[in-house]
Amino acid sequence: MRLLGMVLALGAIMWVLFRASGGSEGDGIIPQEYQKSMEKAEGVEQSLQDAADLQLKKLDENNP
């Protein structure tokens, strides 16, 4: 019984700490600035891939 009380108390303490830290409202472990940089890099990567695909398509059309 004493063990059950300690587990419940520990659970309550953890719940309070979780709620005090923002709970599930957090953005994640990656800071927002880094997340924006990664999204920008993904956009650049996609545009480079599109340009490379376009160049390959032009080369294929010119060389039958």
N, C-alpha and C positions, 0 to 999 in steps of 0.2 A: 504494500500500500504506500509505503514511504517512497519507493522507487517510482511509482506511478505519479505521485505528487511532484517529485523532482522533474520528471519528464514533462509534465504539463507546465510547470513553472518555466522550464527551459524553452519550451515551445512558445509560451506567451512572451518571453523576453525576445526571442528571435522574431516573432511577429511584429512586436513594437519597433525593433530596430529596422526591420524590413520596411515598414510603413514610414518610419522617420527618414529613411534614405530615399524615399520617392517611390518605393514599391515597384509596381509594374509600369510606371510612367517613364522609366529611364529610356534613353535613346540607344543604349547598348554600351558595349565596352570601348568602341572606337570613338574617339573625340570627333565632334562635328566637322572641324576643319579638315581632318584627315579623310572623313567620309566624303566631303565635297571634292577634295583632290582626287580621290579614287573614282568618283563618278565622272569628273572631267576627263581623267585619263582614259576611262572606258569609252567616252565619246570620241576622243582623239583616235583611239585604237580602231573604233568602228569606221571612222571616216577614212583612215589609212587603208583599212581592209577593202572598203568600197572602191577607193581609187585604184588599188592594185587589181581588183576584179575587173574594173572597167578597162584598164590597160591590157590585161590578159585577153579580154574579149576582143579589143581592137586588134591585137596582134594575131589572134586566131582568124579574124575576118580578113586580114590582109595577106595571110599565108594559107592559101587553100591546100 
